[in-house]
Amino acid sequence: MSKLHIKKEDTVVVLAGQDKGKTGKVLKVFVDSNRAIVEGVNMVSKSTKPSAKNPQGGIVKQEAPIHISNLSLIDPKSGKATRIRIEREGKSVKRIAKKSGEEIK
């Protein structure tokens, strides 16, 4: 399994696809398939049967996973897309934005 540059709770921008340019917070990351679910991005319609939670049933809009290569982290200083570099100090690992040099928390 590979390590990914995007983690849960990160703010990202979409670089490619129908939602290009949209930003959102990462809700979940799927490491095995290199995909992530981003809040408000890649919305799909899903048909649901009536249940206790949703007694009416019908069509529900929800986010679908998007490939990690189509996402880029937002620089905390400038608010634009940036790449990251990894700095290791002992056992701690820091993610640093390449554009501004700020640490990404």
MIZA-671228 format. One record per residue (C-alpha): x, y, z; residue in three letters; residue number from 1. Coordinates in pm, 1 decimal. Last residue first. Layout:
BEGIN
[[X Y Z] "Ala" NUM]
...
END
This chain:
BEGIN
[[-193.0 2061.7 986.9] "Lys" 105]
[[-18.3 2179.9 673.8] "Ile" 104]
[[304.4 2355.7 766.1] "Glu" 103]
[[373.0 2676.4 574.2] "Glu" 102]
[[660.2 2689.9 322.5] "Gly" 101]
[[457.6 2919.6 95.5] "Ser" 100]
[[441.0 2743.4 -241.4] "Lys" 99]
[[582.9 2401.1 -141.7] "Lys" 98]
[[334.0 2345.9 141.6] "Ala" 97]
[[502.8 2147.9 424.3] "Ile" 96]
[[374.4 1816.5 562.1] "Arg" 95]
[[548.0 1730.4 887.8] "Lys" 94]
[[643.8 1383.2 1012.8] "Val" 93]
[[741.9 1304.6 1371.0] "Ser" 92]
[[960.4 1000.8 1448.3] "Lys" 91]
[[1291.8 1186.3 1451.8] "Gly" 90]
[[1229.5 1503.1 1254.8] "Glu" 89]
[[1095.4 1407.4 912.6] "Arg" 88]
[[1001.3 1669.1 655.6] "Glu" 87]
[[764.1 1579.0 373.2] "Ile" 86]
[[707.9 1806.7 77.3] "Arg" 85]
[[372.8 1923.9 -50.2] "Ile" 84]
[[217.3 2042.3 -374.8] "Arg" 83]
[[-2.6 2348.7 -380.4] "Thr" 82]
[[-347.0 2466.0 -488.8] "Ala" 81]
[[-438.6 2820.8 -387.3] "Lys" 80]
[[-557.5 2966.5 -54.6] "Gly" 79]
[[-246.8 3184.6 -21.3] "Ser" 78]
[[-137.3 3105.0 337.0] "Lys" 77]
[[-300.7 2767.3 413.6] "Pro" 76]
[[-207.2 2629.5 67.5] "Asp" 75]
[[-496.5 2411.7 -51.2] "Ile" 74]
[[-412.5 2047.2 -119.0] "Leu" 73]
[[-455.7 1905.8 -468.4] "Ser" 72]
[[-708.2 1656.1 -600.7] "Leu" 71]
[[-743.1 1483.1 -940.1] "Asn" 70]
[[-459.0 1241.1 -863.6] "Ser" 69]
[[-648.3 1130.1 -550.6] "Ile" 68]
[[-927.8 978.7 -760.3] "His" 67]
[[-1283.0 1084.6 -668.6] "Ile" 66]
[[-1519.8 885.5 -446.3] "Pro" 65]
[[-1894.2 953.2 -479.3] "Ala" 64]
[[-2082.7 1218.4 -282.4] "Glu" 63]
[[-2456.2 1177.3 -223.5] "Gln" 62]
[[-2790.5 1278.9 -374.7] "Lys" 61]
[[-3085.3 1058.5 -271.9] "Val" 60]
[[-3365.0 941.7 -502.7] "Ile" 59]
[[-3673.1 775.2 -357.9] "Gly" 58]
[[-3755.3 613.3 -24.0] "Gly" 57]
[[-4043.7 766.2 174.2] "Gln" 56]
[[-3964.3 595.7 506.0] "Pro" 55]
[[-3599.7 718.5 505.5] "Asn" 54]
[[-3439.1 618.4 834.2] "Lys" 53]
[[-3675.6 323.8 895.6] "Ala" 52]
[[-3641.6 215.3 532.8] "Ser" 51]
[[-3800.2 283.1 192.4] "Pro" 50]
[[-3576.8 169.0 -94.4] "Lys" 49]
[[-3307.1 402.5 -217.9] "Thr" 48]
[[-3212.7 524.1 -565.7] "Ser" 47]
[[-2876.7 698.8 -580.4] "Lys" 46]
[[-2804.8 1028.1 -754.8] "Ser" 45]
[[-2437.2 1123.5 -777.1] "Val" 44]
[[-2240.3 1423.3 -647.3] "Met" 43]
[[-1874.3 1444.5 -750.8] "Asn" 42]
[[-1788.8 1721.7 -500.1] "Val" 41]
[[-1999.3 1860.6 -212.8] "Gly" 40]
[[-1772.6 1725.0 64.7] "Glu" 39]
[[-1482.9 1525.7 -81.4] "Val" 38]
[[-1472.1 1145.0 -80.7] "Ile" 37]
[[-1124.5 1011.9 -153.0] "Ala" 36]
[[-966.3 761.0 -389.1] "Arg" 35]
[[-634.2 577.5 -414.6] "Asn" 34]
[[-809.5 234.2 -434.4] "Ser" 33]
[[-638.9 73.6 -131.8] "Asp" 32]
[[-599.4 403.6 54.7] "Val" 31]
[[-971.2 495.6 55.3] "Phe" 30]
[[-985.8 841.0 215.4] "Val" 29]
[[-1295.1 983.4 387.3] "Lys" 28]
[[-1456.6 1324.4 444.2] "Leu" 27]
[[-1203.3 1544.7 263.9] "Val" 26]
[[-1314.7 1908.1 290.5] "Lys" 25]
[[-1413.5 2098.3 -19.8] "Gly" 24]
[[-1303.1 2310.2 -312.2] "Thr" 23]
[[-1443.1 2327.8 -663.1] "Lys" 22]
[[-1212.3 2423.7 -950.9] "Gly" 21]
[[-1290.0 2121.5 -1169.7] "Lys" 20]
[[-1620.7 1956.6 -1070.6] "Asp" 19]
[[-1679.4 1789.5 -1410.1] "Gln" 18]
[[-1330.2 1642.5 -1413.9] "Gly" 17]
[[-984.9 1771.6 -1327.9] "Ala" 16]
[[-796.6 1972.6 -1062.8] "Leu" 15]
[[-1041.3 1952.2 -769.4] "Val" 14]
[[-930.8 2168.3 -473.9] "Val" 13]
[[-857.4 2029.1 -126.7] "Val" 12]
[[-913.7 2112.0 240.0] "Thr" 11]
[[-779.9 1834.4 461.0] "Asp" 10]
[[-1013.5 1673.7 722.6] "Glu" 9]
[[-909.3 1316.4 624.2] "Lys" 8]
[[-564.3 1293.2 466.7] "Lys" 7]
[[-408.2 1376.4 130.8] "Ile" 6]
[[-44.3 1312.5 37.6] "His" 5]
[[-101.2 937.8 15.9] "Leu" 4]
[[123.2 653.8 129.2] "Lys" 3]
[[124.8 344.4 -89.1] "Ser" 2]
[[0.0 0.0 0.0] "Met" 1]
END
